[in-house]
Amino acid sequence: MNPPGRPALALSASDIGDAQELLVRSCEDCACPPSGGESERAEPELDGRPLVRTPGVLELPVDAEHVALFSPSGNGGVVVLNTAARAIFDLFTRACSPDRAMGFTGGDTVLRKLLAHDIVHPLGAPPSQQLPKSHELTAWLHVTNKCNLRCPYCYVHKSGESMDSDTARESVTALVRSAVDNGFTSLRLKYAGGEASLNADVLLGLHEYAVEACTVAGLKLSAVLLSNGVAISRRLAQELKRLDIRVMISLDGIGEAHDAQRPTLTGKPSAARVLTTIDKLCAEGVPPHLSITITSRNVDAVAEVVRFGLDRDLTFSFNFFRDNDCASAFTDLQYEEQALLDGLRAAFGEIERTLPRWSVLGSILDRGQLLRPRSRTCGVGDDYVVIDQRGRIAQCHMELEDAAGDIRTTDPVLAVRDPARKIKNLLVDEKAGCRDCTWKNWCAGGCAVATFRATGRFDVRSPNCDIYRTIYPEAVRLEGLRLLAHAGRTPG
């Protein structure tokens, strides 16, 4: 029994206000995972049945008095326990009655948290992972093929061609109709390119039309502009604010590290202009999300970008370089595994020094997120559609030229779901090396296109598998520290 005056304490994300809004997904430059944040938590029943510790629970010291727990076989969420609550957890190393916990001050609350997060479970009833079905259709709208940068890792074959207003409206019409016909309740639009801000008038008109079309169809609508941050004017920033269009800015370093992989068309630096744009967006009330693409050229500079974001209370996400045809001429982009891990740990150190209110579980692990379990890494081949500047449909923006149809003649969702299409976004249980992995429903085997590029197969694990498995525990510990910093802390 715990000493008087030292109650058992368990903290989770629900103890922080606006918990769901503080979950950030690393999907802005990619196909999103199934929609939603952490799984919804039903209030668990304490019905007297014996409880037992769930096998495989990850247990990490956060400091001298607290541990963070995460159940890979559960439905997500980290729980932090103080020493008294840890003693309750230890009671269930073997099955025993929940009444054993009631001798502790706060024992009932602690036990309910452990049950809700699948840390313990009723004897004979192990956790059942709730693999989400998406109700949101996500569409990458390639509003222009033009760009003012020449990034070596980009996967788009650039040209001077842009989407016109007619194609933009036809694309929205097709997407709204397809979303309704295929049972979606919301539509998420990603305005991309090339550099989408170079076709700002069409983009803004497209969005206003989408607002009207979604209202008529009864669909929720959200949108984000994916930009390199070089050409966003103050007027455009104000319009983005007015229309509630979020912004993602690619920032790969502060100064030379950014310029090394994001130069202008004439080979000049772009970092200073991007930093000016970020300040401009913040001043106009449109704080951008920062997307950090990690290659061998900037792996030592990621921590500096993280520091920059934390100092301005900006969210950010990590994206590991993915080989592609356009980048094949650049042999120095692929990172060495140990160098990447060292760079990530330096970035994690910055996060630990200034813990954000928002959770990093969905943003610092590339495609391997820890917000909720899933059977596929992303929505390619299911709830993700790419439409190019001509109105052609593709499964993935990394395979933009592999057309699956045209918005004027084809249902976009049915086009990308066609089993004859090139990309096979398999279930994780269909991938060799994944079926028996503790983390299989968290990384879901990694990006299908990147895996095929590296191995020639879709039915094998990601080449980043060892990286994911190494950094997962470190991310769980960071989440534990965040909970202590922002959900409250009681000594003991």
N, C-alpha and C positions, 0 to 999 in steps of 0.2 A: 504494500500500500504506500502511496506517496506521502511525504511529510506534510503536515498541515501548512496551509498557506502557499503551497507550491503546486498549483493545479496542473493537470495534464493539458497540453496544448497541441492542437493540430491545425495547420494552416493550409489553405488551398487557394486557387485562383478566385473562387467565389467570394473570398474574403476581401477582395479588392473591388472597389466600385467600378462599374462599367466593364466588368470582366470580359465579356464577349467582344466589346469594341477594342480591347487591348490585345487581341490575338491578331498577329500580322502574318500573312501567308506569303511565301516566296514564290509568287507565280506571275508577277506582272510582266516579265519578259518571256513567259512560257505558258503552256496550257495549265490551267488551274487544276488542282485536285478536286474531288467532290466537294460541293459547297458546304459551308458551315464551319464552325470552330470546334472546340472540344465538344464531345458528346454531351447531350443534355443529361443532367443528373436527377434521377428520380429519388425522392426521399426514401432511403432504405428502411426496410422493416426489420425490427429486432423482435423476432417471434419466438425466441427461446431455443431455436435449433443450435447445435454446436457449430462453432466457427473455427476455421483453420487458415493459416497463412497460405496465400497463393504462391505456388511454385514459381521460381525465377524472378521474384521481385528484386529490383535493383535498389541497393541501399548505399547511399553515399554520404559521408560526413560533410556537413556544411560549415560547421565551426565546432568548438569544443562541446557545445551544449545541444546541437541540433543535427538531425539527419534528414536527408531528402529521400523519398521513396517513389518509385515508378514501377508499374506493372506492365511489362511488354505484352502480356496476354490479356490485358484489360482494355479499357476504352479511353485511356488517355488521362492526363492530368497528374501533376506532381503534388505530393503531400509532404509537408515538413512537420516533424515531431520534435518536441523537446524531450528531455531525459525521462520525465514522468510518463509521457505518451509513448515513448519508445518501450518502456516497461510493459505497457498494455499490449503493444504489438508483439512483444516477446512471449506473452502468455499463450499466443495462438500458434507457436511453433508446432505444437500438437493440438488436435481438436479439443476444444473445451467450451463450456457454456459461456455465453456473453455476460452472464451475471458476474463472472470473475472480474470484469472491467469496472463494475459499478462501485467497487470499493475505492476507486480513485476519484478524486475531485475532478470533474470534467470528463469522466470516463465515458459517459453516454455519447457526448458530442464527438469525442475522438473515435469511438467505435463506428459511429455513423459515417464519419469521413473515410475511414479505412474501407468500409463496405462500399461506399459510393464510388470509390476510385479503384475498386477491385484489388485492393491490397490484401484483404482477407475475404473469405467467401463461406457460405454455408457448406457444411460437410456434405459431399456428394453432389454439389451443384457449383462446379468451377465457373469462372467468368465466361460469358459468351460475347465475343466481340460483335458490335453492331456496325457492320460495314455500310456506310451511308450510300443512299441513292441520291444523285444530284437532281435538284429541281431548278437549276439555273443553267441556261445555255450561254456559253461564253463564245464570243466571236472576235477574232483578230481581223480588223479592217485595215487593209494595206492601202492607205489613202494616197500614198505616193511612192514611187520607186526612186525618187531623187534623194540625194543626201549631200550634206556639206562637210561630212567627215569621211575618212577612209580608214576604217578600223580593220586591222588584219584578221580579227577573229569573226567578223560578220559573215553570215551565211546567205546574204541576199546579193544576187547579181544585179548591180545597180543600172539604171537607165534614167532618161529624162522624163519618163512617162508618169502621169498622175491620174488619179481617179477624177472623173468629172461629176457634176452635180446629178445628172440623170442616173449614172451608175450607182452613185451613193444612195439615192432614194430607192432605187430598185433593190439594192443590197439590203437595206433596212426592211423594206416590204417583204422580201423573201425570208429574212431572219425572223421577223415577227410572226409571219404565217407558219413557218416551220416550228417555232417554239410552241405556239398554241397547238398545232396539229400533233406534236409529239409529247405533249403533257408537261411542258415546263411552265413554271410560274414566274420566272424572272429572266431578264436578259442582261448580260454584262458585255459591254463593248470596249475593246482595246483599240484605240486609234494609233496606228503604227505605220512604219515605212521600212526603208528610207527614213527620212526625217519628216514626221507627220506635220510639224509646225510650218513647213514650207508650203503646205496646201491648207492654210488655216481657214480661209473663207469657206471652202467646201466642207471641211471638218465641222465647223460651227453650224453650218446649214444642215448638214447630215444629222447632227445631234438634236437640233431643234425639231427636225422631222421625226426622229426616233422618239422623242418625248411625247409628241402627239400620237404617234402610232401605237406606242406601248400603253398610253392612257386609254385609248379606244379598245385595245385588245385585253385590257385588264392585267398587263404584265408590269412587274416592278422593273425599273431600269437603273443601272449604274454604269459609269464610264470612267476610263482613265486614258490620259494621253501619255504615250511612251516616247520620250524625247531625249536627244543628246544634250539639250540645254544650251545650244549655241545661238539659236535664232528666235527665242520666245520674247516678243515685244511686251511692253507694259500693257498695251491695249489687249493683246491676247491673254495675258495673265488675268486681267479684269474680266474678260469674257468667260474664261474658265471658272472663275469664282462665281459669276452670275449663274452659270449653267450647271454648277456643282459637278464639274469634271475634275477628277483627281489627276495628279501628275506624278509620273515616275521619271527621274533624271538618272542617266547613267553617269556614274562618277567612279573612276577606277584608281584614283590617287589624288594627291594634293600637289599639283605642279608636275614635275618631270615624269613621275610614274604614270600619271594619267596621259600625258602627252606622248609617252612611248607607245601607247596602243590606241590612242584616239586622236590622231593628228587631223588637221584640215586637209582638204583636197590638194592643197599646194604644199603639204608637209609642215605647216606651221603649228605652233602650240594652240590648244583649245581650252586648257584647264582654267585660265583666268576668266574667260568668257562664261564658262559653265558656273564658276563660283559666283560671278556677278548675277547670273540668272537665278541661282538659288536664293540669293539675298532678295532679289526683286520679287520672286514668288512668295517668299515669307512675308515681305512687307505688304503684299496685296492679299494676304490671308489665304494663300494656297501653299501651305508647307508641303514640299515634295517628298516622296519616298525615294531613297537612294538605292540604285541597283549597282552592285559591285561585281564585275566579272573578273574572276581570278585566273591569271595565266602565269607563266614563269616570269614574265616581265614585271609584274607588279605584286607578286606574292609577298614580298617584304614590306609592302606599303599599305596593305589592307588595314592594319591597325590604325594608321594615320587617318584614313577615311572614316573609320568607326569613331575615332575621337572627334572628328569634325562633326559627324552626325549627332553624337551624344551631346556635344556642347550646344547644339541648336535644337535639341529635343526632336530630331528627325528620325523616322523609322528607316531601316535599311535592310538589305538582304544580300546574301552571297550566292553567286552563280559560278559554278566551276566551268572552265573552258570546255566546249564541246567541239570536237573535230568536225570539219565539214569541207566540202569541195572548194569553197571560196578561200578557205584558210590554208589549203594544202601547200601553198608555196612558202609558207612561213613555218620553218622547222623549229623555232625557238619558243613556241607558245605553250606546248604541253608541259605541265608542271611535274616535278618529281614528287612522289608521295610524301616523303619526309619533309621536303621543303614546304609543301602545302600545309601539313600538320603544324609545322613550326609557325607559319604565318597565321594560321587560324588560332593557335594558342596565344599568340601575341594580341590578336584582336579580342579574344575572350578575356584577356587580362584588362583591356580597356573597358570592356563591358562590366567586369567585376568592380572596377574602380568607380564607375558611375552607372549604377544599375537603373535602367529605364523602368517606367511603370508598365510598359507593354512587354509581352512575353516574347522571348527570342526563339521559342521552340519551333516556330514555323518559318523562320527567316534566315537562320545562320547555318543551315544544314544542306544547302543546295536542294536537290529534289527529295532528300530524305527527311521529311518533316515529322514532328512528334506531337501534333495537335490532336489527331484522331486516327484510328486505324483505317486502312483502305486496302482494297485488293488490286488496284491498279495505281501506278504512279501519278497519272494525270488523266485528263479527259479526252485525249486523242482517240478517235474512233468511236466516241460516244456522245459527249456533250460539248465538244470543242470544234469550232468551224473557222477556217481561214478563208477570207475572200480577198483576192488581189485587186489591183487597180483597174483591171478589165472586167471584174465580176466573175472571175473563175474561182471555183471552190477547191480547197486543198485540205488535207487532214491536219497538217502541221506547218507552221511557218518556216521550219527548217527544210521542208520539202515543198516550197512554194510553187515550183514549176511542175510538180506532179499533179496535174489537174484532175479532179474527180467529177467535174461537171461545171455548169454555169448557172448563176442565180436566176437567169431568165427562163430556164427550162427544167431545173432540177431542184428538188427539196434538199436544202443544205445538210440537214441532219441525216437524212437517209443516204445522201452521197458519202458522207464520211464514215457511216456505219457499214458500208458495203464490204463484206468479208473478202472481196477480191482486191481491195486496195493494198498498196505496197506495205504500209506500216502495220505491223502486228503488235498491238499494245496488249500483250497477254496478261492474264491473271497471274499473280505472283506464284501461285501453286503450280503453274505450268512452266516455271523457270528452274532449270537445273542449278543447284547451289543455293536455292532460296527456300525450298519447301520445309526444311527442318530448322531454319534460322530463327533465333529468338526475335529478331527485329523484322521479320518478313512483311508484316502488315503495317510497317511504319515507313520503310523505304520503298516497298512494293517492287523491288528489283531494279529501280533506277530508270532513267530515261531510255525508252525503247530505241529511239533513233541513234543516240550516242552509243548504246551497247552494240547495235548492229554495225555501226561504223567501226568499232574497235574489234569486234569478234566475227562479224559475218553471220551472226545468229540473233534472233529475237528471244529464244527460249533459254537463255543463260542469264546469270546474275550480272549486275552492273560492274564495270571495271573499277568503280569507286567504292565497291562493297567494303573493303577493309578500312577505307577512310571513314565511311559512315559509322561503322561499328566502333571505331576508335573514339570518335567525337560525340557519339550519343551520350555516354555517361557524363561527359564534361558539360554538355548542354543541360542535362538534368540538374546538375549541381548549380549552374547559373540560374536556372529557374527557381531552385530552392533559395538561393540568395535573394532573388527578386521578391519572393514571397515574404521573407523575413524583413526586407527593407520597406515594403509597401503594404503588407497586410497586417502589420503590428507585431510586436515582439514582447514576450513576457519572460523575465529571467527564469532560469531553471529548465 
